[in-house]
């Protein structure tokens, strides 16, 4: 049995039910939209975010209808952002198959993303889940700010570590944090538990993005199927490079940053990758990710010792140990 399958065991029935629930929410009488939605649903990923919601709920209570509503809202939001991201990035594939914009066109992809966002809002309003809506609206705001801050940082070639963490918290960890918070909120009003799970989500979210950024420097393709070095080509300064730059002289660091600024050839990307590997940028970034995971696991020790806690602990380890 795969590691992720083992992790999902405590909530496997709930996740199966969620798949049916999610598909039913997306049904539409508009032929083109229904075709696009069915294509979208058929290429589902690991469903890490719904998993976090159900495990967080199970950790402190019993999964209920509110948990399903929260998981559906999050998955609609997350899927919408992926569809829109593919348009912005002009991506032709996601998870090994054609993106919506590549299979149809940008207009259909943007409208599909809008449809998914609207469905999420309607589900919240129809079920009076305004607190869920508040949590998710804050996450969406942060995600947008994070993406824009990353674009600004890439243009300025900012190599500040604090700026990097601000970006990855906003664009990635904020939504993972919201998942854990909503899972807890769906079963209890305990503010202390809610705050702790929110922080747990933030920490594993930071580690998750660092691991993603490491993948850009190792292997043949990155975690989402893009060529290694894609971040360098897009002039993104991520943690492995930041740490490597800190270990050399100002002169050498400036030379590498200049290569990133002007890289146009494959050998330029390779030179930056080799520089990061030789100066232990990968190991240092991985150590930071592990530190975040250890802090997250310490938070979990304050919760009841049940199967959900065990799965969350294993999920935390999986985030920094995964190879894809």
Residue pairs with C-beta under 8 A, 6 or more apart in sequence:
3 314
3 318
4 46
4 318
6 311
6 314
7 51
7 311
7 314
7 315
7 318
8 15
8 51
8 311
9 307
9 311
10 55
10 58
10 306
10 307
10 308
10 310
10 311
11 51
11 54
11 55
11 58
11 63
11 308
11 311
14 54
14 58
14 63
14 67
14 68
15 47
15 50
15 51
15 54
17 68
18 47
18 50
18 54
18 68
18 71
18 72
19 44
21 68
21 72
22 41
22 72
22 75
23 41
25 72
25 76
25 119
25 123
26 37
26 41
26 116
26 119
27 34
28 34
28 37
32 108
33 112
33 115
36 100
36 104
36 108
36 112
37 112
39 100
39 103
40 79
40 83
40 100
40 112
43 94
43 95
43 97
45 95
47 75
48 176
49 71
49 74
49 75
49 78
49 175
49 176
49 179
50 71
50 74
50 75
50 179
51 315
52 176
52 179
52 180
52 183
52 201
52 315
53 67
53 70
53 71
53 74
53 179
53 180
53 182
53 183
53 186
54 63
54 67
54 71
54 183
55 183
55 308
55 311
55 312
55 315
56 179
56 180
56 181
56 182
56 183
56 184
56 197
56 201
56 308
56 312
57 63
57 64
57 67
57 183
57 184
57 186
57 187
58 306
58 307
58 308
59 183
59 184
59 197
59 303
59 304
59 306
59 308
59 309
59 312
60 184
60 187
60 188
60 190
60 193
60 197
60 303
60 304
61 187
61 188
62 187
63 186
63 187
64 186
64 187
66 127
66 129
66 186
66 187
67 183
67 186
67 187
69 123
69 124
69 127
69 129
69 132
69 186
70 129
70 132
70 182
70 183
70 185
70 186
71 182
71 183
72 120
72 123
73 120
73 123
73 124
73 129
73 132
73 133
73 136
73 182
74 136
74 175
74 178
74 179
74 182
76 116
76 117
76 119
76 120
76 123
77 116
77 117
77 120
77 136
77 139
77 140
77 175
78 175
79 116
80 112
80 113
80 114
80 116
80 117
80 120
81 113
81 140
81 143
82 94
83 99
83 100
83 101
83 109
83 110
83 112
83 113
83 116
84 109
84 110
84 113
85 91
86 94
86 99
86 100
86 101
86 102
86 109
87 101
87 106
87 109
87 110
87 113
90 101
91 99
91 101
91 102
92 98
92 99
92 102
93 99
93 102
93 225
94 224
94 225
95 224
95 225
96 225
99 109
100 108
100 109
100 112
101 108
101 109
120 136
121 133
123 129
124 130
124 132
124 133
124 136
125 133
131 185
132 182
132 185
132 186
135 178
135 181
135 182
135 185
136 178
136 182
138 174
138 178
139 174
139 175
139 177
139 178
142 169
142 170
142 171
142 174
143 170
143 171
143 174
143 175
145 170
146 166
146 167
146 168
146 169
146 170
146 171
146 172
146 174
147 170
147 171
149 163
149 166
149 167
149 170
150 167
150 171
150 236
153 163
153 164
153 167
153 236
153 237
154 234
154 235
154 236
154 237
155 235
157 235
157 237
157 257
157 260
157 261
158 237
159 237
159 241
159 242
159 245
159 253
159 257
160 242
161 239
161 242
164 237
164 238
164 239
164 242
165 206
168 205
168 206
168 209
168 210
168 213
169 202
169 205
169 206
171 209
172 205
172 206
172 208
172 209
172 212
173 201
173 202
173 203
173 204
173 205
173 206
173 208
173 209
174 202
174 205
175 205
176 201
176 202
176 204
176 205
176 208
177 198
177 199
177 201
177 202
177 205
178 198
178 201
179 201
180 197
180 198
180 200
180 201
181 194
181 197
181 198
181 201
183 197
184 190
184 193
184 194
184 197
184 198
185 194
188 194
193 303
196 299
196 302
196 303
197 299
199 299
200 296
200 299
200 300
200 312
203 292
203 293
203 295
203 296
203 299
204 292
204 293
204 296
204 315
204 316
204 319
206 289
206 292
207 289
207 290
207 292
207 293
207 296
207 316
207 319
207 320
208 319
210 239
210 285
210 286
210 288
210 289
210 292
211 223
211 286
211 289
211 319
211 320
211 322
212 222
212 223
213 231
213 238
213 239
213 240
213 285
214 239
214 240
214 282
214 285
214 286
214 289
215 222
215 223
215 228
215 324
216 222
216 228
216 229
216 230
216 231
216 232
216 238
216 240
217 228
217 229
217 240
217 273
217 276
217 277
217 281
217 282
218 228
218 282
219 228
219 323
220 228
221 227
221 228
222 228
222 230
223 324
228 273
229 269
229 270
229 272
229 273
231 238
232 241
232 260
232 263
232 269
232 272
232 273
233 263
233 269
235 260
235 261
235 263
237 260
238 285
239 281
239 284
239 285
239 288
240 276
240 281
240 282
240 284
240 285
241 256
241 260
241 272
241 276
241 281
242 281
243 279
243 280
243 281
243 284
243 285
244 256
244 275
244 276
244 278
244 279
244 280
244 281
244 284
245 253
245 256
245 257
245 279
246 253
247 279
247 280
248 256
248 279
256 271
256 272
256 275
259 268
259 271
259 272
260 272
262 268
263 269
263 272
275 281
276 282
286 320
289 319
289 320
290 320
293 316
293 317
293 319
293 320
296 316
297 313
297 316
300 309
300 312
300 313
300 316
303 309
